[in-house]
Amino acid sequence: MSVKGVKIKLHDNALRDGMHTVRHQFTIDEMVRLAKALDDARVDLIEVTHGDGLGGASVNYGFPAHSDEEYLQAVVPKMKHAKISALLLPGIGTVRHLEMAHNCGIHTIRVATHCTEADVSEQHISYARKIGLDTVGFLMMAHMAAPEKLLEQAKLMVSYGANCVYATDSAGYLLPDGVRERIACLREGLPDDIEIGFHGHHNLAMGVANSVAAVEAGARRIDGSVAGLGAGAGNTPLEVFAAVCERMGIETGVVLDKIVDAAEDVALPMMESPTRIDRDSLILGYAGVYSSFLLHAKRAEAKHGVTAREILVELGKRKTVGGQEDMIEDVALDILRKKKELKEIA
Amino acid sequence: MKIGCAIIGSGNIGSDLMYKLKRSEFLEPVWMVGIDPDSDGLARAKEEGLKCTHEGVDGLIAGMEEGEIRIAFDATSAYVHAENNRKLQEKGVVVIDLTPAAIGPFCVPPVNLKDHIGKGETNVNMVTCGGQATIPMVYAVSSIQEVKYAEIIATASSDSAGPGTRKNIDEFTQTTSNAVANVGNADEGKAIIILNPAEPPIMMRDTVHCLTVETPDEAAITQSVLEMEKEVQKYVPGYRIKNGPVFDGKRVSIFLEVEGRGDYLSKHAGNLDIMTAAGARTAEMFAEQMLAEESSKPHAANH
């Protein structure tokens, strides 16, 4: 189908998903600088939270340089065009965190659950709707559910009060056909006034192609991160996607020159290490593993001497879901023990 | 002689509890209380010879004989617990709360069961499954040296998390966090819960991270943690340390797995088993105390 003239909203995730890449250590100044550059480029929505969402500060996911409240209070008042969103994973964050973010002036809350567990989001979605937030249901690891299952779960989120539902490719596993059938199923099965969104990861270099497929199938909110600044091999690089949209006649409202400069001049210098498809992030996409496991697995490799790749493949086999970062060291120790036993037998 | 018990809530937890109580030396399950006349749980209880009502706690109070029930287990939800508790207390029934309502003091048997003896408490709260599995380990570390922060991650299979837990997941995280700090004896507590839908279902697993104030005494903590594993195994035989304790600077991490006894629930649902086992153990302690008081009464009258 032709997408010429279709209007979509771009949602930048660099200041949330990108937090994974720096162990949640962005300075307030970095947050504000990048948010202002994105605002100036007329990106509609910008997410600002700990990488694992509100309340993510923990041993398991990492303690951030500043609290969610400090980041939000610094960024929200500086925005002229863009609206600020926050992410919340029930089981990690609670309605109390949501209240705090609301008091900081967020416009959008995204309540994220594993793609088959939408019913843990009722408390948070219904509260967000009640206080008048733009309320988004975010179905993670969407490759692990068939389109019909995803639709069933999306309907639950809509019944709680979500006005937009995402298919979230947290592992960067999906290929364009898989994206298209999921988004099309959501679009057909949900009321017209419910928006559909897509969140991609670039682990198999499919971020842009998948996002185009999503728009063609009816998605009208597309996530990305400027310069790809996100977990794994990063998110869909937003400036690249914006350029592709311009060529295809998809209207994003984004000023291409400015977002390209924001990527190069502001986002790139903030990276601790290059966000690229290396041997480990490739395995995430190949094996269907949650993208934010990447750096934790690399740390376990350094501490325990088991390769990140072995750990990630095993995590894929065990069908781990988002948030199970605690499995990484556990699995590394299991592999280590197994190797020792084999050596003793030999 | 045994102490008569009522189980409020005829779902998974209530049914599992019934089988555990039937094995007890001190407790006798007498009533099963539900709200749905067609529920499987009530049918099962009837088969096992329990008296049943589908009219909730009101049905129990109307139907029970004087002195028939001394202990009740509430396995309904945090939202109705307060009302159930009020009605039962009026009848002098001691209430073991298996919801995260936490009106009464927290009870984690190997840590503080003894503290509840002889205090005349009439309601104790069993925290949450994640709390029962992890707080003993936090306490095992904090009894060696000061823990400034303790964090637990509880992962359960999707099929073992009922609609009540899902609808009110914040109560789980908040109640567990409070108990990790207050019963585990850490300056600050945090709890995370994750549901995993993998098939076949995963075994319940928990991770405990403690941040100590001073460099951890590895030998003493390891010994304390291993002793605590044995304590919990006394009432949950399938409780085990899978990996750890791992020491990394001032971080102490313990990786646990909880296999249930499979009384009614599947063995992988160790999260539910540890709740019912802890509830039953707590009730036995109250029952022993009641029985001891009764046997001493006529003795005292002889003097």
Interface residues (C-beta under 8 A of the other chain):
Chain A: S58 V59 N60 P90 G91 I92 T94 V95 R96 H114 T116 E117 D119 V120 E122 Q123 H124 M144 K303 R318 K319 T320 V321 G323 Q324 D326 M327 E329 D330 L333 D334 R337
Chain B: Y149 E151 I153 T155 S158 P163 R166 K167 N168 I169 D170 F172 T173 Q174 K190 I192 I193 I194 L195 N196 P197 A198 I202 R205 T207 H209 L211 K242 N243 G244 V246 D248 R251 S253 F255
